Amino acid sequence: MEEEIIQPTVQYTDDNIRHLSDMEHVRTRPGMYIGRLGDGNLPEDGIYVLLKEVVDNSIDEFKMNAGRRIEIDVDDRLRVSVRDYGRGIPQGKLVEAVSVLNTGGKYDSKAFKKSVGLNGVGVKAVNALSAHFEVRSYRDGVVRALKFERGNLVSDHTEDTTDENGTFIFFEPDPTLFTGYSFHDDIVETMLRNYTYLNTGLTIMYNGHRILSRNGLADLLTDTMTVDPLYPIIHMKGEDIEIAFTHTNQYGEEYHSFVNGQHTTQGGTHQSAFKEHIARTIKDFFGKNYEFTDIRNGLVAAIAINVEEPMFESQTKIKLGSLQMAPEGESINKYVGDFVKLEVDNYLHIHADVAEVMQQKITESERERKAMAGVTKLARERAKKANLHNRKLRDCRIHYSDAKNERKEESSIFITEGDSASGSITKSRDVNTQAVFSLRGKPLNSYGLT
């Protein structure tokens, strides 16, 4: 029998292989660069990623001690301008810096030791996905200004200026991609506040009003907690690490984590390390066999670390994947663990009043957990004994499934032919071990039937 040859329905030839320019590629596959498009109703929508990519560059300037103020204006909830007072993008490479992928100053870590804009993608994606995009670089009395439309350069001019050094970027997301979008004031403000918590000394002017933080992560917890802390927020800073935490009477745990100023909403290796070591340190301090879940119940905490050349699990950088603090450096788990162990242990030894409140909370959580476990166990056992609410069944008290009952082997059930037969047997049975179930009339003699 001859084998049938199946012809492909579509031809695959040289003509099918296409090369997209950098800007075309971003516009064709925006999900690779910004995660999702969306219309601005959710904090993870693409327009906020565009804003974040622009602001990240200004934050990196602040981290390099270049510019302590960033001005951000959102016009009519549609158009954004960001002006920083850093060093300004080098003018000779300005076109490449905003329109050629994989071009940037952050690959060798010399100019930017612990930055977040790592991949040479951020502001290029903003340019490609904007209907209008402008960039101006002010350096030493000269400004170079570029204008783009949907990633295509439309003007480029240079002139003298008296303005301070720095970078100005304007963008208007492309409405054909971000259908019906608008920037929501509360989402933008939350994002900008997070930047100031992580960068004490930085002032952000947002639509004319000032956002700044003097106490870093302690301010973050104070501003976001919906219930009162059980003891004053414990706030600690070290080189490349900052933590803040307290216990509350809420149920469960709550964490805010950051890497190089980036809000890692899905956590990562740094958050996991903090969770593990804060529980272990507190357990060791009290010297009792508390469970980690009881120690962390009600915990509200924030951790921020700075990592050289961090690796994230996606371009949107919401989960840290790095294992080391720097290439060939010590592990993040050990670095966080050593800091937490030393500082938190010392704090609890010095502040006995805080330790006492913390221990009360842990003991209470343990008691609640055990009480809930007891209720669950009881409910489970009662469920096993439920008699199915069947009026034909006169149940017994001891069942074959009662593991701890010595008479469980004696448990049995009598099946009778109708209600009248079960009536007399019910009166004479042992109610502890003998159940009676009456059938509905005479059972069929099925012997010999198929």
Secondary structure, 3 states (H helix, E strand, C coil): CCCCCCCCCCCCCHHHCCCCCHHHHHHHCHHHHHCCCCCCCCCCCHHHHHHHHHHHHHHHHHHCCCCCEEEEEEECCCEEEEEECCCCCCHHHHHHHHHCCCCCCCCCCCCCCCCCCCCCCHHHHHHHCEEEEEEEEEECCEEEEEEEECCEEEEEEEEECCCCCEEEEEEEECCCCCCCCCCCHHHHHHHHHHHHHHCCCCEEEECCEEECCCCCHHHHHHHHCCCCECCCCEEEEECCEEEEEEEECCCCCEEEEEECCEECCCCEHHHHHHHHHHHHHHHHHHCCCCCHHHHHCCEEEEEEECCCCCCECCCCCCCECCCECCCCCCEHHHHHHHHHHHHHHHHHHHCHHHHHHHHHHHHHHHHHHHHHHHHHHHHHHHHHHCCCCCCCEECCCCCCCCCCCCCHHHCEEEEECCHHHHHHHHHHCCCCCEEEEECCCCCCCCCCCC
